[in-house]
Amino acid sequence: MLEKLFKLSENNSTVKTEIIAGITTFLTMAYIIFVNPAMLKATGMDPGAVFVATCLAAAVGCFIMGLYANYPVALAPGMGLNAFFSYVVVLHMGYSWQVALGAVFLSGVCFTLLSLFKIREWIINSIPLPMRKGIAAGIGLFLALIALKNSGIIIANPATLVALGDMTTLPAVLASVAFIITIALAHFRIKGGVLIAILAVTLLGLLMGDVEYSGLISMPPSIAPTFMQMDIAGAFNVGMISIVFAFLFVDLFDTSGTLIAVADKAKLLDKDGNLPRLNRALLADSGASMAGSVLGTSTTTSYIESVAGVSEGGRTGLTAVVVGILFLFALFFAPLAGMIPAYATSGALLYVAILMVGGLQTIDWEDITEAAPVVIVALMMPLTFSIANGITIGFIAYAVIKVASGKASELSASVWFLAVLFLAKLIFFPG
């Protein structure tokens, strides 16, 4: 049955290899079951329900990707998008988390339509590669700011906006320890290093009396507080247009980049460098986002950590299915998730930030018309505390700089369209 379903022989793989690959991928991304509830809790969402929604959304996404698209790509609520959901849309802009979930649902619907009508290819191919790198780097810097803020390492200052906090406080010290452990384990290529660091620092907090022990295993909490709570009507508010677009835009490029990277590592691309069954993979991603919003979590997306499983030999959807099963088992570790303090996840956020900023090395720094917009989009995200504002200002800057430099011919139709759209949004719907 497995041979027929996943074409194991055709992909030069075995059941044992796929299971090992699935376990490896899960270990590298399991940190999300602790980080996501901690982030979304800030919006007023029930952390127990978010924990269940995170595990279920990840499982649903993995099952669709594995069974429908037959790729070894795992999915879960995305880093950066969950921060945007919590700290920008809800806490900064003042929308309710129900409306934010509605925006996630609508972005999933738009993603599905773009995939079905093959508009995705036009958008992806038309957006300059440097801007895609800049957006990823900006999200990384945004995550880094949140990590430093949550641990008290960076604090507000009325004179300088930000300043260094008290580095001798327990949260600051243990957040630093979490980061160092994560980096050391990553250097030695220890599988599950991020997860190990989170659990190690939580244990330190427990031993120091800062974390209250509440058990390790129990029946899953109720998902009722978040299930079917998205406010789709509220998400149709004019001011939410840029929010829906930001969710869609980031997920679109993040997913496409991840799929290509994982497929390339697994040698699944065809002779022209294209990914067979790409539309199926994209539909799996968009379907998972819609399912996640119904369950009660931020945008679900493909994880680059899937490369870890591919490195262990994973070549088919069975790898993703194994990851999905492990996320279902994780449902019974809700008490442990509830014990994880914010500073324990700060190291993971900083580590992810470093990975995301790393893409800037491929930018042509000799071409100032390419480098300047990239730096602008990367800086504006953390400094405006908004992924949407970073994308908006970055695209306007890209178009204006190219025109002012006599390089208007390099602008594609889609860049012109987005620049005009974002400029109109900035003028008529600022903030």
C-alpha positions in Angstrom: 0.0 0.0 0.0 2.8 2.4 1.0 4.7 1.6 -2.2 1.7 2.3 -4.4 0.8 5.5 -2.4 4.2 7.1 -2.2 6.1 5.4 -5.1 9.0 4.6 -2.8 11.0 2.5 -5.3 10.6 5.1 -8.0 12.1 7.6 -5.6 14.9 5.3 -4.4 13.7 5.2 -0.8 12.4 2.7 1.8 9.8 2.9 4.6 12.6 2.8 7.2 14.4 5.7 5.5 11.3 7.8 5.3 10.4 7.2 9.0 13.9 8.2 10.1 13.7 11.3 7.9 10.3 12.2 9.3 11.5 11.9 12.9 14.5 14.1 12.0 12.4 16.8 10.5 10.0 16.8 13.4 12.9 17.2 15.9 14.2 20.2 14.0 10.8 22.0 13.9 9.1 20.8 17.1 10.0 24.0 18.8 7.0 25.7 17.2 4.6 23.8 19.5 6.1 25.8 22.4 6.9 29.1 20.6 3.6 29.6 18.8 1.3 29.4 21.9 3.7 31.8 23.7 3.4 34.3 20.9 -0.3 34.1 20.3 -1.0 34.2 24.0 0.0 37.9 23.9 -3.2 38.6 21.8 -5.5 37.2 24.5 -5.9 33.8 22.9 -6.1 30.8 25.1 -2.6 29.2 25.1 -3.9 25.7 25.6 -6.3 26.0 22.6 -3.5 27.5 20.5 -1.2 24.6 21.4 -3.8 22.1 20.2 -4.5 24.2 17.1 -0.8 24.4 16.3 -0.3 20.6 16.5 -3.5 19.9 14.5 -2.8 22.5 11.8 0.7 21.1 11.4 -0.6 17.6 11.2 -3.3 18.5 8.7 -0.7 20.4 6.5 1.8 17.5 6.7 -0.9 15.0 5.7 -2.1 17.0 2.8 1.4 17.6 1.5 2.4 14.0 2.0 -0.8 12.3 0.6 -1.8 14.8 -2.1 1.5 16.3 -3.3 3.8 13.4 -2.2 6.7 15.6 -1.1 8.9 15.3 2.0 7.9 18.8 3.1 6.5 19.4 6.6 4.2 22.3 7.5 3.4 24.2 10.7 2.4 27.8 11.7 5.2 30.0 10.4 7.7 32.0 12.3 7.5 35.7 11.5 3.9 35.4 10.4 2.9 34.5 14.0 4.8 37.5 15.2 3.1 39.7 12.6 -0.2 38.3 13.7 0.3 38.9 17.4 2.5 42.0 17.7 1.4 44.1 14.7 -2.2 43.2 13.6 -3.5 42.7 17.2 -1.3 44.5 19.7 -0.1 47.4 17.5 -3.0 48.0 15.1 -5.7 47.1 17.6 -7.7 44.5 15.6 -9.1 41.5 17.6 -7.4 38.1 17.2 -10.7 36.9 15.7 -10.4 39.4 12.9 -6.7 38.5 12.5 -7.7 34.9 12.0 -10.3 36.0 9.4 -7.4 37.7 7.6 -5.4 34.5 7.7 -8.4 32.6 6.2 -8.8 35.1 3.4 -5.1 35.0 2.6 -5.4 31.2 2.3 -8.4 31.6 0.0 -6.5 34.1 -2.2 -3.4 31.7 -2.2 -5.7 28.9 -3.4 -7.1 31.0 -6.2 -3.7 32.2 -7.3 -2.6 28.6 -7.4 -5.6 27.3 -9.3 -5.5 30.1 -11.9 -1.7 29.9 -12.3 -1.3 33.5 -11.4 1.3 32.5 -8.8 3.9 31.9 -11.5 3.4 35.4 -12.9 3.8 37.0 -9.5 6.8 35.0 -8.4 8.6 35.4 -11.7 7.9 39.2 -11.8 9.1 40.1 -8.3 12.8 40.9 -8.2 14.9 38.3 -6.4 16.7 40.9 -4.3 13.3 42.1 -2.9 12.4 38.6 -1.9 15.7 38.3 -0.1 15.1 41.7 1.6 11.7 40.7 2.8 13.0 37.5 4.3 15.8 39.4 6.0 13.4 42.0 7.3 11.2 39.3 8.9 14.4 37.9 10.5 15.3 41.3 12.0 11.7 41.7 13.2 11.9 38.3 15.0 15.2 39.3 16.5 13.7 42.5 17.9 10.8 40.6 19.4 13.2 38.1 21.0 15.4 40.8 22.5 12.3 42.7 23.7 10.7 39.6 25.3 13.8 38.8 27.2 14.4 42.3 28.5 17.7 42.7 26.7 16.3 45.6 24.7 13.9 48.0 26.4 12.1 51.2 25.5 13.8 54.6 26.1 12.0 57.9 25.7 15.2 59.6 24.6 16.6 57.0 22.2 13.5 54.9 21.5 15.4 51.7 22.5 18.2 51.0 25.0 20.1 48.1 26.5 18.2 46.5 29.4 19.6 45.1 32.6 21.6 42.1 31.5 21.8 40.7 35.0 18.1 39.8 35.2 17.2 36.2 35.1 15.2 36.4 31.8 18.1 38.2 30.0 20.7 35.8 31.3 18.7 32.6 30.5 17.7 34.0 27.1 21.4 34.5 26.4 22.1 31.0 27.6 19.3 29.6 25.3 20.8 31.4 22.3 24.4 30.2 23.0 23.2 26.6 23.5 21.2 26.8 20.2 24.1 28.1 18.2 26.5 25.6 19.7 24.2 22.7 18.9 23.6 24.0 15.4 27.4 24.2 14.9 27.8 20.6 15.8 24.7 19.7 13.7 22.9 18.1 16.6 19.4 17.2 15.5 16.7 18.9 17.5 19.1 21.5 18.8 16.6 24.3 19.0 14.2 22.0 20.9 16.9 20.9 23.3 17.9 24.5 24.1 14.3 25.5 24.9 13.8 22.5 27.2 17.2 23.0 28.8 16.6 26.6 29.7 13.1 25.8 30.9 14.7 23.3 33.2 17.1 25.9 34.5 14.2 28.3 35.1 12.5 25.5 37.0 15.5 24.8 39.2 15.9 28.5 39.9 12.2 28.8 41.0 11.1 31.0 38.1 9.1 28.3 36.4 6.3 26.4 38.1 6.1 22.7 37.4 2.7 21.7 36.1 3.4 18.2 34.7 4.6 16.8 31.4 1.8 14.7 29.9 -2.0 15.0 30.0 -5.0 14.8 27.8 -5.0 17.7 25.2 -6.7 20.9 26.4 -10.0 22.0 24.8 -9.7 23.7 21.4 -13.1 25.4 21.9 -11.8 28.9 22.8 -10.2 29.3 19.3 -12.1 26.8 17.1 -14.2 28.5 14.3 -13.7 31.9 16.0 -12.3 33.7 13.0 -14.2 36.9 12.0 -14.2 36.8 8.2 -16.6 39.7 7.9 -14.4 41.9 10.1 -11.4 41.0 7.9 -13.1 42.6 4.9 -12.6 46.0 6.5 -10.7 48.3 4.1 -7.9 48.8 6.5 -7.3 45.1 6.6 -6.5 44.8 2.8 -2.8 45.4 3.4 -2.9 42.9 6.3 -4.4 40.1 4.1 -2.0 40.9 1.4 1.0 40.8 3.8 -0.1 37.4 5.0 -0.5 36.2 1.4 2.7 37.8 0.1 5.0 36.5 2.8 3.5 33.0 2.7 3.6 32.9 -1.1 7.3 33.6 -1.4 8.2 31.7 1.8 6.4 28.6 0.5 7.8 28.8 -3.0 11.4 29.3 -1.8 11.1 26.5 0.7 9.6 24.0 -1.8 12.4 24.7 -4.4 15.1 24.5 -1.8 13.9 21.2 -0.3 13.2 19.7 -3.8 16.7 20.8 -5.0 18.3 19.1 -2.0 16.2 15.9 -2.6 17.0 16.1 -6.3 13.3 16.2 -7.2 13.5 19.0 -9.7 13.1 18.1 -13.4 15.8 18.8 -16.1 14.6 22.4 -16.5 14.9 23.1 -12.7 11.1 23.0 -12.2 9.2 21.2 -9.5 6.7 18.6 -10.7 3.3 18.8 -9.0 4.1 22.3 -7.8 0.4 23.3 -7.8 -0.4 20.4 -5.6 2.2 21.5 -3.1 1.0 25.0 -3.2 -2.6 23.9 -2.7 -1.5 21.8 0.3 0.1 24.9 1.8 -2.9 27.2 1.2 -5.3 24.5 2.4 -3.3 24.1 5.6 -3.5 27.9 6.2 -7.3 27.9 5.9 -7.5 24.9 8.2 -5.2 26.5 10.7 -7.3 29.7 10.9 -10.4 27.6 11.5 -8.6 25.7 14.3 -7.3 28.9 15.7 -3.7 29.6 14.7 -1.7 32.0 12.5 -0.7 31.2 8.9 0.5 27.6 8.4 3.4 27.3 5.9 6.1 25.0 4.6 9.2 24.6 6.8 12.7 24.9 5.5 13.7 22.5 8.3 12.3 19.8 6.0 15.8 19.9 4.5 17.0 18.0 7.7 14.8 15.1 6.8 15.8 15.1 3.2 19.4 15.0 4.3 18.5 11.7 6.0 17.1 10.3 2.8 13.5 11.4 2.8 12.2 11.6 -0.8 8.5 11.1 -0.6 5.3 12.2 1.1 5.7 9.4 3.7 8.3 11.7 5.4 5.7 14.4 5.8 3.0 11.9 7.0 5.4 10.7 9.7 5.9 14.3 10.9 2.2 14.8 11.0 1.7 11.7 13.1 4.4 13.0 15.6 2.6 16.3 15.8 -0.5 14.4 16.9 1.5 12.6 19.6 2.7 16.0 20.7 -0.9 16.9 21.7 -0.4 15.0 24.9 2.5 17.3 26.1 0.4 20.4 26.7 1.5 20.8 30.4 5.1 21.0 29.2 4.2 23.6 26.6 2.5 25.7 29.3 5.6 25.8 31.4 7.9 27.2 28.6 8.8 30.8 29.6 9.2 33.5 26.9 12.9 33.8 27.5 13.4 30.1 26.7 12.0 30.6 23.2 14.1 33.8 22.6 17.1 31.8 21.6 15.1 30.0 19.0 13.8 33.3 17.6 17.3 34.8 17.3 18.6 31.6 15.7 15.8 31.7 13.1 16.5 35.4 12.6 20.1 34.6 11.7 19.1 32.0 9.1 16.7 34.5 7.5 19.1 37.4 7.3 21.8 35.1 5.8 20.1 35.4 2.4 21.5 39.0 2.0 24.9 37.5 1.1 23.6 36.9 -2.5 22.6 40.6 -3.0 24.6 42.5 -5.6 26.0 45.2 -3.3 27.8 46.8 -6.2 24.5 47.9 -7.7 23.2 50.5 -5.4 19.8 50.5 -7.1 19.4 46.9 -6.0 21.0 47.2 -2.6 19.3 50.3 -1.4 15.6 49.0 -1.6 16.7 45.7 0.0 18.2 47.6 3.0 15.1 49.8 3.2 12.7 46.9 3.3 14.8 44.9 5.8 15.1 47.9 8.1 11.6 49.2 7.9 10.1 46.0 9.2 11.6 46.0 12.7 11.7 49.8 12.9 8.0 50.2 12.1 7.2 47.0 13.9 5.3 45.8 10.9 6.0 43.4 8.0 3.2 45.0 6.0 4.8 48.5 6.3 8.2 47.1 5.4 6.8 45.5 2.2 4.8 48.7 1.4 7.7 51.1 1.7 10.2 48.7 0.2 8.3 48.3 -3.0 7.6 52.0 -3.4 11.4 52.7 -2.8 12.4 50.0 -5.4 10.2 51.6 -8.1 11.1 55.2 -7.3 14.9 54.4 -7.1 14.8 52.5 -10.5 13.0 55.4 -12.2 15.2 58.1 -10.7 18.3 56.1 -11.8 17.1 55.8 -15.4 16.4 52.1 -15.0 12.6 52.1 -15.3 12.8 49.5 -18.1 13.9 47.0 -15.4 10.5 47.3 -13.6 8.0 44.5 -14.4 4.3 45.1 -14.8 3.6 43.5 -11.4 6.2 45.7 -9.6 4.5 48.8 -11.2 1.1 47.6 -10.1 2.2 46.8 -6.5 4.1 50.1 -6.1 1.1 52.1 -7.2 -1.2 50.0 -5.0 1.1 50.4 -2.0 1.5 54.2 -2.6 -2.3 54.6 -2.7 -2.6 52.6 0.5 0.1 54.8 2.2 -1.7 58.0 1.1 -5.3 57.1 1.7 -5.0 54.5 4.5 -1.8 55.4 6.5 -0.7 53.6 9.6 
